Amino acid sequence: MSATPLILFTGMGADQRLFSPQKEAFPWLIVPPWIKPQRDEGLASYAERLAAQVDPGCPCFVGGASFGGFVAMEAARHLKAKALFLIGSVRHCRELPLRIRAMRHMKHMLPTVPFEWVGTLAGMTLHCHDDFMRPATRSVLKQVAEMKGAFMRWACRAVLTWDPPATPLGVPVFQIHGDWDRILPVKRTHPDVTLHHAGHLLSLTHANQVNHFLEEKMSAIEHQVDEAVATCMAEASA
């Protein structure tokens, strides 16, 4: 398989450690750090600015986990994307669970929510229960503990105001999801692959299956492109 750039965006409160197993499998993987959002910036605008910073200037694969999947959906419109991968994410705001969609009416209250406490609570949980945690849970809690509250507040508002355009994305979308996902329940979406007994942290807890999913889909897309090029060359020489 050719090393076409693969760009994966992490989940809310997470960083590149979320895709550590994928980085081992795909050394050319790009996991961009989050940039600072502008005041009252929506998800589409933020994703466009982020895409401009990570654009490899050539065809690429784009994807994301959870919140990162939302960003990837918007960023792909500004990149030469061959395909889009959703890892424990959804294709549209309509697929968000009712409890999240209901909060759209309360987004004006976000400035009063003490998101700065989230990192503190994550750190306290690690300190008290570290020896009893699964590696994936421990890794994500460490990432959340280091995430700035201001970004968490913006990201929550971005999700609650996310409304993807009706214009088709124009690239294939492949989705892998866990049937035990409590954050974004699988029953509200339509994944291509459903992993049994898998929760929300697929990239860590079911790394081999996620890596296989990515490799299989990327190889299929590359094969289609190679076949199309071969056909064009054959027709041109006929």
PyRosetta script that sets phi, psi and omega in degrees:
from pyrosetta import init, pose_from_sequence

init()
pose = pose_from_sequence("MSATPLILFTGMGADQRLFSPQKEAFPWLIVPPWIKPQRDEGLASYAERLAAQVDPGCPCFVGGASFGGFVAMEAARHLKAKALFLIGSVRHCRELPLRIRAMRHMKHMLPTVPFEWVGTLAGMTLHCHDDFMRPATRSVLKQVAEMKGAFMRWACRAVLTWDPPATPLGVPVFQIHGDWDRILPVKRTHPDVTLHHAGHLLSLTHANQVNHFLEEKMSAIEHQVDEAVATCMAEASA")
pose.set_psi(1, 131.4)
pose.set_omega(1, 178.9)
pose.set_phi(2, -69.3)
pose.set_psi(2, 152.1)
pose.set_omega(2, -176.4)
pose.set_phi(3, -86.5)
pose.set_psi(3, 58.2)
pose.set_omega(3, 172.5)
pose.set_phi(4, -61.8)
pose.set_psi(4, 133.3)
pose.set_omega(4, -178.6)
pose.set_phi(5, -51.5)
pose.set_psi(5, 134.4)
pose.set_omega(5, 175.9)
pose.set_phi(6, -117.8)
pose.set_psi(6, 119.0)
pose.set_omega(6, -178.6)
pose.set_phi(7, -112.2)
pose.set_psi(7, 121.7)
pose.set_omega(7, 178.8)
pose.set_phi(8, -123.1)
pose.set_psi(8, 130.7)
pose.set_omega(8, 178.7)
pose.set_phi(9, -98.2)
pose.set_psi(9, 136.8)
pose.set_omega(9, -176.1)
pose.set_phi(10, -79.7)
pose.set_psi(10, 173.1)
pose.set_omega(10, 178.0)
pose.set_phi(11, -79.0)
pose.set_psi(11, 170.6)
pose.set_omega(11, 178.7)
pose.set_phi(12, -61.9)
pose.set_psi(12, 128.3)
pose.set_omega(12, 179.5)
pose.set_phi(13, 83.8)
pose.set_psi(13, 1.3)
pose.set_omega(13, -178.1)
pose.set_phi(14, -112.7)
pose.set_psi(14, 167.2)
pose.set_omega(14, 176.7)
pose.set_phi(15, -133.5)
pose.set_psi(15, -163.5)
pose.set_omega(15, -172.4)
pose.set_phi(16, -61.6)
pose.set_psi(16, -17.7)
pose.set_omega(16, 178.1)
pose.set_phi(17, -64.1)
pose.set_psi(17, -21.6)
pose.set_omega(17, 178.1)
pose.set_phi(18, -61.4)
pose.set_psi(18, -27.8)
pose.set_omega(18, -178.2)
pose.set_phi(19, -111.6)
pose.set_psi(19, 28.0)
pose.set_omega(19, 178.5)
pose.set_phi(20, -57.1)
pose.set_psi(20, -44.7)
pose.set_omega(20, 179.0)
pose.set_phi(21, -65.7)
pose.set_psi(21, -32.0)
pose.set_omega(21, 178.7)
pose.set_phi(22, -72.7)
pose.set_psi(22, -33.7)
pose.set_omega(22, 178.7)
pose.set_phi(23, -64.5)
pose.set_psi(23, -34.7)
pose.set_omega(23, 177.7)
pose.set_phi(24, -68.8)
pose.set_psi(24, -36.8)
pose.set_omega(24, -178.1)
pose.set_phi(25, -79.8)
pose.set_psi(25, -32.3)
pose.set_omega(25, -177.6)
pose.set_phi(26, -128.1)
pose.set_psi(26, 87.2)
pose.set_omega(26, -174.8)
pose.set_phi(27, -57.7)
pose.set_psi(27, -23.8)
pose.set_omega(27, -178.9)
pose.set_phi(28, -87.3)
pose.set_psi(28, 3.9)
pose.set_omega(28, 179.9)
pose.set_phi(29, -60.2)
pose.set_psi(29, 136.5)
pose.set_omega(29, 176.1)
pose.set_phi(30, -111.1)
pose.set_psi(30, 122.5)
pose.set_omega(30, 176.4)
pose.set_phi(31, -118.8)
pose.set_psi(31, 94.6)
pose.set_omega(31, -173.9)
pose.set_phi(32, -68.5)
pose.set_psi(32, 141.5)
pose.set_omega(32, 171.9)
pose.set_phi(33, -73.4)
pose.set_psi(33, 152.8)
pose.set_omega(33, 177.3)
pose.set_phi(34, -67.8)
pose.set_psi(34, 140.6)
pose.set_omega(34, 175.4)
pose.set_phi(35, -95.1)
pose.set_psi(35, 164.4)
pose.set_omega(35, -178.5)
pose.set_phi(36, -73.1)
pose.set_psi(36, 124.5)
pose.set_omega(36, 179.2)
pose.set_phi(37, -72.9)
pose.set_psi(37, 150.7)
pose.set_omega(37, 175.6)
pose.set_phi(38, -82.9)
pose.set_psi(38, 162.2)
pose.set_omega(38, -176.5)
pose.set_phi(39, -59.3)
pose.set_psi(39, 127.3)
pose.set_omega(39, 178.9)
pose.set_phi(40, 57.1)
pose.set_psi(40, 27.8)
pose.set_omega(40, -178.8)
pose.set_phi(41, -77.5)
pose.set_psi(41, 137.3)
pose.set_omega(41, 177.9)
pose.set_phi(42, -83.8)
pose.set_psi(42, 168.7)
pose.set_omega(42, -176.7)
pose.set_phi(43, -63.4)
pose.set_psi(43, -39.7)
pose.set_omega(43, -177.9)
pose.set_phi(44, -64.0)
pose.set_psi(44, -44.9)
pose.set_omega(44, 179.4)
pose.set_phi(45, -65.2)
pose.set_psi(45, -43.0)
pose.set_omega(45, 179.9)
pose.set_phi(46, -61.8)
pose.set_psi(46, -46.2)
pose.set_omega(46, -178.8)
pose.set_phi(47, -63.6)
pose.set_psi(47, -35.3)
pose.set_omega(47, 177.9)
pose.set_phi(48, -64.9)
pose.set_psi(48, -43.4)
pose.set_omega(48, 178.8)
pose.set_phi(49, -66.0)
pose.set_psi(49, -40.3)
pose.set_omega(49, 179.5)
pose.set_phi(50, -66.5)
pose.set_psi(50, -39.4)
pose.set_omega(50, 178.3)
pose.set_phi(51, -61.7)
pose.set_psi(51, -38.7)
pose.set_omega(51, 179.6)
pose.set_phi(52, -63.1)
pose.set_psi(52, -32.4)
pose.set_omega(52, -178.5)
pose.set_phi(53, -78.9)
pose.set_psi(53, -30.7)
pose.set_omega(53, -175.7)
pose.set_phi(54, -102.8)
pose.set_psi(54, -3.0)
pose.set_omega(54, -176.7)
pose.set_phi(55, -55.3)
pose.set_psi(55, 117.4)
pose.set_omega(55, 179.2)
pose.set_phi(56, -77.5)
pose.set_psi(56, -5.6)
pose.set_omega(56, 178.9)
pose.set_phi(57, 77.0)
pose.set_psi(57, 16.3)
pose.set_omega(57, 179.8)
pose.set_phi(58, -152.6)
pose.set_psi(58, 169.3)
pose.set_omega(58, 177.8)
pose.set_phi(59, -56.1)
pose.set_psi(59, 143.2)
pose.set_omega(59, -176.1)
pose.set_phi(60, -151.0)
pose.set_psi(60, 167.8)
pose.set_omega(60, 171.8)
pose.set_phi(61, -103.4)
pose.set_psi(61, 141.5)
pose.set_omega(61, -176.6)
pose.set_phi(62, -129.0)
pose.set_psi(62, 145.2)
pose.set_omega(62, 177.8)
pose.set_phi(63, -167.4)
pose.set_psi(63, -179.5)
pose.set_omega(63, 179.8)
pose.set_phi(64, -171.2)
pose.set_psi(64, 161.3)
pose.set_omega(64, 178.3)
pose.set_phi(65, -107.6)
pose.set_psi(65, 131.0)
pose.set_omega(65, 176.3)
pose.set_phi(66, 54.7)
pose.set_psi(66, -121.2)
pose.set_omega(66, 178.2)
pose.set_phi(67, -55.4)
pose.set_psi(67, -35.2)
pose.set_omega(67, 178.5)
pose.set_phi(68, -62.5)
pose.set_psi(68, -26.8)
pose.set_omega(68, 176.0)
pose.set_phi(69, -68.6)
pose.set_psi(69, -36.8)
pose.set_omega(69, 176.7)
pose.set_phi(70, -62.3)
pose.set_psi(70, -45.1)
pose.set_omega(70, 179.4)
pose.set_phi(71, -62.4)
pose.set_psi(71, -42.4)
pose.set_omega(71, -179.5)
pose.set_phi(72, -62.3)
pose.set_psi(72, -38.2)
pose.set_omega(72, 178.6)
pose.set_phi(73, -58.1)
pose.set_psi(73, -40.2)
pose.set_omega(73, -179.3)
pose.set_phi(74, -81.2)
pose.set_psi(74, -39.9)
pose.set_omega(74, -178.0)
pose.set_phi(75, -65.8)
pose.set_psi(75, -33.7)
pose.set_omega(75, -177.7)
pose.set_phi(76, -59.4)
pose.set_psi(76, -25.0)
pose.set_omega(76, 179.6)
pose.set_phi(77, -69.8)
pose.set_psi(77, -15.3)
pose.set_omega(77, -176.5)
pose.set_phi(78, -116.9)
pose.set_psi(78, 12.0)
pose.set_omega(78, 178.0)
pose.set_phi(79, -125.8)
pose.set_psi(79, 162.2)
pose.set_omega(79, 176.0)
pose.set_phi(80, -83.5)
pose.set_psi(80, 65.2)
pose.set_omega(80, -173.7)
pose.set_phi(81, -76.2)
pose.set_psi(81, 133.6)
pose.set_omega(81, 174.1)
pose.set_phi(82, -86.8)
pose.set_psi(82, -31.7)
pose.set_omega(82, -179.4)
pose.set_phi(83, -164.8)
pose.set_psi(83, 162.6)
pose.set_omega(83, -179.6)
pose.set_phi(84, -123.2)
pose.set_psi(84, 134.9)
pose.set_omega(84, -179.4)
pose.set_phi(85, -116.6)
pose.set_psi(85, 128.4)
pose.set_omega(85, 177.1)
pose.set_phi(86, -111.9)
pose.set_psi(86, 121.9)
pose.set_omega(86, -177.1)
pose.set_phi(87, -114.6)
pose.set_psi(87, 101.7)
pose.set_omega(87, -176.3)
pose.set_phi(88, 61.8)
pose.set_psi(88, 39.7)
pose.set_omega(88, -178.6)
pose.set_phi(89, -131.5)
pose.set_psi(89, -172.6)
pose.set_omega(89, -179.9)
pose.set_phi(90, -133.6)
pose.set_psi(90, 163.9)
pose.set_omega(90, -174.4)
pose.set_phi(91, -89.1)
pose.set_psi(91, -19.6)
pose.set_omega(91, -174.9)
pose.set_phi(92, -156.4)
pose.set_psi(92, 157.0)
pose.set_omega(92, 179.5)
pose.set_phi(93, -62.7)
pose.set_psi(93, -22.2)
pose.set_omega(93, 177.9)
pose.set_phi(94, -65.3)
pose.set_psi(94, -20.4)
pose.set_omega(94, -177.8)
pose.set_phi(95, -91.3)
pose.set_psi(95, -0.6)
pose.set_omega(95, 175.5)
pose.set_phi(96, -69.3)
pose.set_psi(96, 147.7)
pose.set_omega(96, 179.4)
pose.set_phi(97, -63.7)
pose.set_psi(97, 156.4)
pose.set_omega(97, -175.8)
pose.set_phi(98, -56.2)
pose.set_psi(98, -39.2)
pose.set_omega(98, -177.1)
pose.set_phi(99, -62.7)
pose.set_psi(99, -30.6)
pose.set_omega(99, 177.9)
pose.set_phi(100, -80.4)
pose.set_psi(100, -43.1)
pose.set_omega(100, 179.7)
pose.set_phi(101, -63.6)
pose.set_psi(101, -34.0)
pose.set_omega(101, 179.1)
pose.set_phi(102, -65.6)
pose.set_psi(102, -27.5)
pose.set_omega(102, -178.6)
pose.set_phi(103, -74.3)
pose.set_psi(103, -9.6)
pose.set_omega(103, 178.3)
pose.set_phi(104, -58.9)
pose.set_psi(104, -29.8)
pose.set_omega(104, -179.5)
pose.set_phi(105, -78.2)
pose.set_psi(105, -7.8)
pose.set_omega(105, -178.3)
pose.set_phi(106, -116.3)
pose.set_psi(106, 14.5)
pose.set_omega(106, -176.8)
pose.set_phi(107, -62.2)
pose.set_psi(107, -23.8)
pose.set_omega(107, 179.6)
pose.set_phi(108, -67.4)
pose.set_psi(108, -13.2)
pose.set_omega(108, -178.8)
pose.set_phi(109, -90.1)
pose.set_psi(109, -7.6)
pose.set_omega(109, -176.1)
pose.set_phi(110, -57.3)
pose.set_psi(110, -37.3)
pose.set_omega(110, 179.6)
pose.set_phi(111, -59.2)
pose.set_psi(111, -21.9)
pose.set_omega(111, -177.8)
pose.set_phi(112, -92.3)
pose.set_psi(112, -8.4)
pose.set_omega(112, -179.0)
pose.set_phi(113, -79.2)
pose.set_psi(113, 127.5)
pose.set_omega(113, -177.5)
pose.set_phi(114, -79.1)
pose.set_psi(114, 72.6)
pose.set_omega(114, -178.1)
pose.set_phi(115, -63.0)
pose.set_psi(115, -22.1)
pose.set_omega(115, 178.8)
pose.set_phi(116, -61.2)
pose.set_psi(116, -23.3)
pose.set_omega(116, 179.6)
pose.set_phi(117, -75.4)
pose.set_psi(117, -20.7)
pose.set_omega(117, -176.7)
pose.set_phi(118, -59.3)
pose.set_psi(118, -47.8)
pose.set_omega(118, 179.2)
pose.set_phi(119, -62.7)
pose.set_psi(119, -40.4)
pose.set_omega(119, 179.2)
pose.set_phi(120, -62.6)
pose.set_psi(120, -45.0)
pose.set_omega(120, 179.4)
pose.set_phi(121, -64.8)
pose.set_psi(121, -38.5)
pose.set_omega(121, 178.0)
pose.set_phi(122, -63.2)
pose.set_psi(122, -41.6)
pose.set_omega(122, 178.8)
pose.set_phi(123, -65.3)
pose.set_psi(123, -40.4)
pose.set_omega(123, 178.6)
pose.set_phi(124, -65.3)
pose.set_psi(124, -39.5)
pose.set_omega(124, 178.6)
pose.set_phi(125, -63.1)
pose.set_psi(125, -41.3)
pose.set_omega(125, 177.6)
pose.set_phi(126, -61.4)
pose.set_psi(126, -44.7)
pose.set_omega(126, -176.9)
pose.set_phi(127, -63.1)
pose.set_psi(127, -38.0)
pose.set_omega(127, -174.8)
pose.set_phi(128, -85.6)
pose.set_psi(128, -29.9)
pose.set_omega(128, -171.7)
pose.set_phi(129, -127.5)
pose.set_psi(129, 15.8)
pose.set_omega(129, -173.9)
pose.set_phi(130, -54.9)
pose.set_psi(130, -41.3)
pose.set_omega(130, -175.4)
pose.set_phi(131, -68.9)
pose.set_psi(131, -16.6)
pose.set_omega(131, -175.8)
pose.set_phi(132, -107.0)
pose.set_psi(132, 3.1)
pose.set_omega(132, -174.4)
pose.set_phi(133, -91.8)
pose.set_psi(133, 150.7)
pose.set_omega(133, 171.0)
pose.set_phi(134, -71.4)
pose.set_psi(134, 149.8)
pose.set_omega(134, -178.2)
pose.set_phi(135, -54.0)
pose.set_psi(135, -40.6)
pose.set_omega(135, -178.6)
pose.set_phi(136, -64.5)
pose.set_psi(136, -44.0)
pose.set_omega(136, 179.0)
pose.set_phi(137, -64.1)
pose.set_psi(137, -42.8)
pose.set_omega(137, 179.6)
pose.set_phi(138, -61.1)
pose.set_psi(138, -43.7)
pose.set_omega(138, -178.7)
pose.set_phi(139, -62.1)
pose.set_psi(139, -46.0)
pose.set_omega(139, -177.5)
pose.set_phi(140, -68.5)
pose.set_psi(140, -38.8)
pose.set_omega(140, 178.5)
pose.set_phi(141, -63.0)
pose.set_psi(141, -37.3)
pose.set_omega(141, 176.4)
pose.set_phi(142, -62.3)
pose.set_psi(142, -40.6)
pose.set_omega(142, -179.9)
pose.set_phi(143, -66.9)
pose.set_psi(143, -43.3)
pose.set_omega(143, 179.2)
pose.set_phi(144, -63.4)
pose.set_psi(144, -39.4)
pose.set_omega(144, -179.0)
pose.set_phi(145, -61.6)
pose.set_psi(145, -26.5)
pose.set_omega(145, -177.9)
pose.set_phi(146, -96.2)
pose.set_psi(146, -7.4)
pose.set_omega(146, -177.8)
pose.set_phi(147, -79.1)
pose.set_psi(147, 141.3)
pose.set_omega(147, -179.5)
pose.set_phi(148, -76.5)
pose.set_psi(148, 139.3)
pose.set_omega(148, -178.5)
pose.set_phi(149, -61.4)
pose.set_psi(149, -34.3)
pose.set_omega(149, -178.5)
pose.set_phi(150, -62.7)
pose.set_psi(150, -38.7)
pose.set_omega(150, 179.3)
pose.set_phi(151, -69.6)
pose.set_psi(151, -40.5)
pose.set_omega(151, 179.3)
pose.set_phi(152, -60.9)
pose.set_psi(152, -41.2)
pose.set_omega(152, 179.7)
pose.set_phi(153, -63.3)
pose.set_psi(153, -45.4)
pose.set_omega(153, 179.8)
pose.set_phi(154, -63.7)
pose.set_psi(154, -44.8)
pose.set_omega(154, -176.6)
pose.set_phi(155, -61.4)
pose.set_psi(155, -40.1)
pose.set_omega(155, 178.2)
pose.set_phi(156, -62.9)
pose.set_psi(156, -42.8)
pose.set_omega(156, 178.8)
pose.set_phi(157, -65.1)
pose.set_psi(157, -39.3)
pose.set_omega(157, -179.6)
pose.set_phi(158, -61.9)
pose.set_psi(158, -40.0)
pose.set_omega(158, 178.6)
pose.set_phi(159, -66.3)
pose.set_psi(159, -43.0)
pose.set_omega(159, -176.6)
pose.set_phi(160, -70.7)
pose.set_psi(160, -17.5)
pose.set_omega(160, 179.1)
pose.set_phi(161, -111.2)
pose.set_psi(161, 3.9)
pose.set_omega(161, -178.3)
pose.set_phi(162, -67.3)
pose.set_psi(162, 127.6)
pose.set_omega(162, 178.8)
pose.set_phi(163, -145.7)
pose.set_psi(163, 87.0)
pose.set_omega(163, -175.7)
pose.set_phi(164, -55.7)
pose.set_psi(164, 145.2)
pose.set_omega(164, 178.8)
pose.set_phi(165, -66.1)
pose.set_psi(165, 155.8)
pose.set_omega(165, -179.5)
pose.set_phi(166, -73.2)
pose.set_psi(166, -18.4)
pose.set_omega(166, -179.3)
pose.set_phi(167, -62.4)
pose.set_psi(167, 127.2)
pose.set_omega(167, 180.0)
pose.set_phi(168, -57.6)
pose.set_psi(168, 146.9)
pose.set_omega(168, -178.3)
pose.set_phi(169, -66.0)
pose.set_psi(169, -35.7)
pose.set_omega(169, 176.3)
pose.set_phi(170, 88.9)
pose.set_psi(170, 4.3)
pose.set_omega(170, 176.9)
pose.set_phi(171, -134.2)
pose.set_psi(171, 156.1)
pose.set_omega(171, 177.6)
pose.set_phi(172, -63.3)
pose.set_psi(172, 141.5)
pose.set_omega(172, 177.3)
pose.set_phi(173, -117.6)
pose.set_psi(173, 124.7)
pose.set_omega(173, 179.3)
pose.set_phi(174, -117.8)
pose.set_psi(174, 134.8)
pose.set_omega(174, -171.9)
pose.set_phi(175, -130.6)
pose.set_psi(175, 132.6)
pose.set_omega(175, 175.5)
pose.set_phi(176, -123.2)
pose.set_psi(176, 137.1)
pose.set_omega(176, -171.3)
pose.set_phi(177, -147.4)
pose.set_psi(177, 153.2)
pose.set_omega(177, 177.1)
pose.set_phi(178, -96.0)
pose.set_psi(178, 141.2)
pose.set_omega(178, -178.1)
pose.set_phi(179, -79.4)
pose.set_psi(179, -5.6)
pose.set_omega(179, 175.3)
pose.set_phi(180, -107.4)
pose.set_psi(180, 16.0)
pose.set_omega(180, -178.8)
pose.set_phi(181, -68.3)
pose.set_psi(181, 119.1)
pose.set_omega(181, -179.9)
pose.set_phi(182, -96.0)
pose.set_psi(182, -18.7)
pose.set_omega(182, -179.4)
pose.set_phi(183, -79.2)
pose.set_psi(183, -50.2)
pose.set_omega(183, 177.5)
pose.set_phi(184, -125.8)
pose.set_psi(184, 86.1)
pose.set_omega(184, -174.4)
pose.set_phi(185, -55.7)
pose.set_psi(185, 137.1)
pose.set_omega(185, -176.5)
pose.set_phi(186, -64.6)
pose.set_psi(186, -26.0)
pose.set_omega(186, -176.8)
pose.set_phi(187, -65.0)
pose.set_psi(187, -16.7)
pose.set_omega(187, -178.7)
pose.set_phi(188, -94.5)
pose.set_psi(188, -4.4)
pose.set_omega(188, -177.0)
pose.set_phi(189, -131.7)
pose.set_psi(189, -177.3)
pose.set_omega(189, -173.2)
pose.set_phi(190, -136.8)
pose.set_psi(190, 76.0)
pose.set_omega(190, -177.4)
pose.set_phi(191, -71.8)
pose.set_psi(191, 156.1)
pose.set_omega(191, 174.4)
pose.set_phi(192, -76.6)
pose.set_psi(192, -33.3)
pose.set_omega(192, 180.0)
pose.set_phi(193, -131.6)
pose.set_psi(193, 128.1)
pose.set_omega(193, 175.9)
pose.set_phi(194, -113.9)
pose.set_psi(194, 123.4)
pose.set_omega(194, -179.6)
pose.set_phi(195, -94.3)
pose.set_psi(195, 125.3)
pose.set_omega(195, -178.9)
pose.set_phi(196, -74.8)
pose.set_psi(196, 141.1)
pose.set_omega(196, 179.8)
pose.set_phi(197, 60.0)
pose.set_psi(197, 32.2)
pose.set_omega(197, 178.6)
pose.set_phi(198, -116.1)
pose.set_psi(198, 137.8)
pose.set_omega(198, 179.4)
pose.set_phi(199, -96.9)
pose.set_psi(199, -140.5)
pose.set_omega(199, -172.2)
pose.set_phi(200, -87.3)
pose.set_psi(200, -22.9)
pose.set_omega(200, -173.8)
pose.set_phi(201, -96.6)
pose.set_psi(201, 54.8)
pose.set_omega(201, -173.4)
pose.set_phi(202, -56.1)
pose.set_psi(202, -41.4)
pose.set_omega(202, -174.2)
pose.set_phi(203, -62.8)
pose.set_psi(203, -23.4)
pose.set_omega(203, 179.9)
pose.set_phi(204, -101.2)
pose.set_psi(204, -46.3)
pose.set_omega(204, -174.4)
pose.set_phi(205, -78.4)
pose.set_psi(205, -28.0)
pose.set_omega(205, -179.5)
pose.set_phi(206, -131.1)
pose.set_psi(206, 52.6)
pose.set_omega(206, -174.1)
pose.set_phi(207, -59.2)
pose.set_psi(207, -43.5)
pose.set_omega(207, -177.1)
pose.set_phi(208, -62.4)
pose.set_psi(208, -42.3)
pose.set_omega(208, 179.5)
pose.set_phi(209, -67.2)
pose.set_psi(209, -39.9)
pose.set_omega(209, 178.1)
pose.set_phi(210, -65.6)
pose.set_psi(210, -43.2)
pose.set_omega(210, 179.4)
pose.set_phi(211, -63.0)
pose.set_psi(211, -41.4)
pose.set_omega(211, 178.0)
pose.set_phi(212, -63.3)
pose.set_psi(212, -42.5)
pose.set_omega(212, 178.4)
pose.set_phi(213, -58.2)
pose.set_psi(213, -48.3)
pose.set_omega(213, -179.1)
pose.set_phi(214, -64.0)
pose.set_psi(214, -47.0)
pose.set_omega(214, -177.5)
pose.set_phi(215, -63.9)
pose.set_psi(215, -42.8)
pose.set_omega(215, -179.5)
pose.set_phi(216, -62.1)
pose.set_psi(216, -46.3)
pose.set_omega(216, -178.0)
pose.set_phi(217, -70.0)
pose.set_psi(217, -40.8)
pose.set_omega(217, 179.3)
pose.set_phi(218, -64.8)
pose.set_psi(218, -41.7)
pose.set_omega(218, 179.0)
pose.set_phi(219, -62.1)
pose.set_psi(219, -40.1)
pose.set_omega(219, -180.0)
pose.set_phi(220, -64.4)
pose.set_psi(220, -43.2)
pose.set_omega(220, 178.9)
pose.set_phi(221, -64.2)
pose.set_psi(221, -44.6)
pose.set_omega(221, 179.9)
pose.set_phi(222, -61.6)
pose.set_psi(222, -39.1)
pose.set_omega(222, 179.9)
pose.set_phi(223, -64.9)
pose.set_psi(223, -41.0)
pose.set_omega(223, 177.8)
pose.set_phi(224, -61.5)
pose.set_psi(224, -41.6)
pose.set_omega(224, 179.5)
pose.set_phi(225, -65.0)
pose.set_psi(225, -43.9)
pose.set_omega(225, 179.8)
pose.set_phi(226, -61.7)
pose.set_psi(226, -40.4)
pose.set_omega(226, 179.2)
pose.set_phi(227, -65.7)
pose.set_psi(227, -39.5)
pose.set_omega(227, 179.8)
pose.set_phi(228, -64.9)
pose.set_psi(228, -41.7)
pose.set_omega(228, 179.4)
pose.set_phi(229, -64.8)
pose.set_psi(229, -42.9)
pose.set_omega(229, 179.7)
pose.set_phi(230, -62.3)
pose.set_psi(230, -40.7)
pose.set_omega(230, 178.5)
pose.set_phi(231, -63.2)
pose.set_psi(231, -44.1)
pose.set_omega(231, 179.8)
pose.set_phi(232, -62.6)
pose.set_psi(232, -41.4)
pose.set_omega(232, -179.8)
pose.set_phi(233, -67.0)
pose.set_psi(233, -38.2)
pose.set_omega(233, 179.0)
pose.set_phi(234, -65.6)
pose.set_psi(234, -42.1)
pose.set_omega(234, 179.4)
pose.set_phi(235, -67.1)
pose.set_psi(235, -35.3)
pose.set_omega(235, -179.6)
pose.set_phi(236, -69.9)
pose.set_psi(236, -32.4)
pose.set_omega(236, -178.4)
pose.set_phi(237, -88.9)
pose.set_psi(237, -6.7)
pose.set_omega(237, -178.1)
pose.set_phi(238, -71.8)
pose.dump_pdb("model.pdb")
